[in-house]
């Protein structure tokens, strides 16, 4: 896998940024600890509201912790699949695939928002706005994490499932009461790079006033 520095000899920065792909299947090679440290450190340099840095990273390094996470999320996932009218066999296949995906990834990082880091207000609108800024800050850190992994020759994917069961996830992993799960990022050396997905033309997305 080419390093980012090598790739940037041939691409400009915008082209390189556009070359990142979401990858769900990885080679079994371990991610060096010092590499993961660099990636997480880079993630903490993301823009964030008031410089509160409300992101928290839970490294799920053990099989036990990942099993707990999958168990906490599976009931909601199964409920959604049933609501979509999936057959019992399809539900079993999708649940197993989700389980295997989390267990097989070389690294799994649970992104959390620490609500204790947010400013406190008396009125509901400002409180809600502050919470949204915290969520946005964590999302920016997650995006920067994925780009930092890309720079190291790794690939990753953001999984939203923990967002729908934050209380169950927090209980299963015994997280601090102020830590709210926002997403799960799986990382590793890609088994295969994904094909580029089509993007909407910027002309259809921008409104100039």
N, C-alpha and C positions, 0 to 999 in steps of 0.2 A: 504494500500500500504506500503510495507516494505521500510524503509529508506535505503540509500546507506550504512550507517555504518553497519546495520544489514545484508544486502546482502553481504558485504565484509567479514563478519565473515565466510561465506560459500564459497565465490568465491575469486579467486585472482584478481588483478586489471585488467589484460588483459581480463579475462572472463567477469568482470563487464562492462568494456567498450564495449565489443561486445554485451552486452545485451540490449543496447539502441535500440529502434524501432521508426520509424516514425509513428505517430498516427494522424489521421485527425478528429476523433470524440471524444468528451470529455463529461464528466459529467458536470452538470451546476454549481457545486461548485466553488465559487470564489477562486482565488489565493490570499493568504494573501499579503498585500502590502510589509511587511518586507521580505517575501520570494522572491518576485520579485526583490526587491532591492538587495538582496544577489546574485541572479542569474546574474543581470546586472553588479554588481561589479566584480564578477568572470569573466565575459566575457571580461572585460577591462584588464585582466591580460594575454590575449592571446599574442603570439609572433607577432611582427609587424615591418615593415621596418623603420629603423632610429629612432625607438621609437616615431614616429609621432602620433600614436594612432588616425588614421583618421576615426574611426568608430563613428557613431551617431545613437542613438536609439530613434525612435518616438513611444511612447506608444499610441496606438489608443484606448483610454479608453471610448470614447463615440460612440453611435450608429451613430451619424451624421458623425464623422470622418471616420468610416468604410464604410458607404454608399458612401461617397465621393471617397474613395479609390477604391471600387468595380466599381463605375461608371467610374472612370478614366481608369480602366483596361479592362472593358467589351467590348468596341468597338474593340480593338485589338484581344481579345479572340474570339469574334464572327466572325471576319474576318478570323482567322485561321481555325475555325470550318467549315466555308463555303468553304474555299480553300481545305479542306479535304473531301469535298463532303457530309457533314453531312446533314440530313434532317432537315426541320424547327422544327419538334417536338423534335429531338435529340438536336438541338442547344438550344432550350428553356429549356430543362431539364438540360443540362450541365451548362448553364448560371445561372439557379436558384440554382443548387447544389453548384456552386462556391460562389454565393452570400450568401447562408445560412451557408456555412462552415466558412466564414470570420466573419459573424455576430454572430454566435453561440459560437465561441471559447471564453473561459473566458478571455484570454489575446491575444492581437495581437501586435507584435513589428515589425515595419518597420525598416530594417537595411539600413543605408545610408553611403555613402562615402563622406567625406568632402574634396573636392579637394583643398581647400585653405590650407590644412595641408601638401600638397605634395611639395617636392622640385621643384624649377623652373629651367629649362635648356633652352638653345637657340636652341639646335639641336633636330630634331624630334625623332630619335631613343631613346635618353635618356629620353625625355619627355614621350614617349610611355611606356618605361620600368618603369618609376616612377609611371605612372598611373596603370600599371598592379600590381606593388607592393602594391599600395593602395587598389586595389580590393582584392588582396590576403590577406591583413591584415584584411579587413572587414570580409572576408570569415572565417578566423581563429577565429575571435571574435564570429561569428555566430555559428560555430561548438562548441566552448567552452561554449557558452550560452546554447546550447541544452544539452551538457553534465552536466552543472550545474543544469539545470532543472531536468534531470534524477536523479541527486544526491538528489534532494528534493522530489522525488517520483512523479514528474510530467512527462508528455510526451509532445512531440511537433512535428512539421513538418515544413520544409523549403519550401516555395512556391516561385518559380522563377518569377512569372508573372510580378511583378513591374519592373523587369530588362528590360523588353521589351517596357515599356512605361514610362521611367523616367521623361520626360518633362511633360506629362499629370498628373502623380502622384504628381510631385512637385507643379504644378499649382493648382490642386484640394485641396491639403493640405496646400498650402501657405508656403512651405518650404523655408528656406534660399536658395539663388541662388546657393550657392556652395555645397549644399547637393544633392547627386545623389542616388536615390533608387537602392538598390542592391538585396533585397529579403524581404520576409515577413515571420516571424516566428509566428506560432500559438501555444499557450501553454495552458495546463490545465491538470486536472486529467483524465486519459484515461478512456473512456467508456469501452474499451476492448483493451488488448495488442495485437499487431500484431504478426503474426508468423514470424520466422526468414526467411529472403530471402537468396537464395543461393549466395555464393561468389565464384569468380574465384580463383583457386588455386594459391598461391603465386609463385609457380614454373613456371606458365605460364605468370606471370607479371614482373618477375625480370630478368634482364640481368646482368650477372657478367662479368666484363672486367678484 
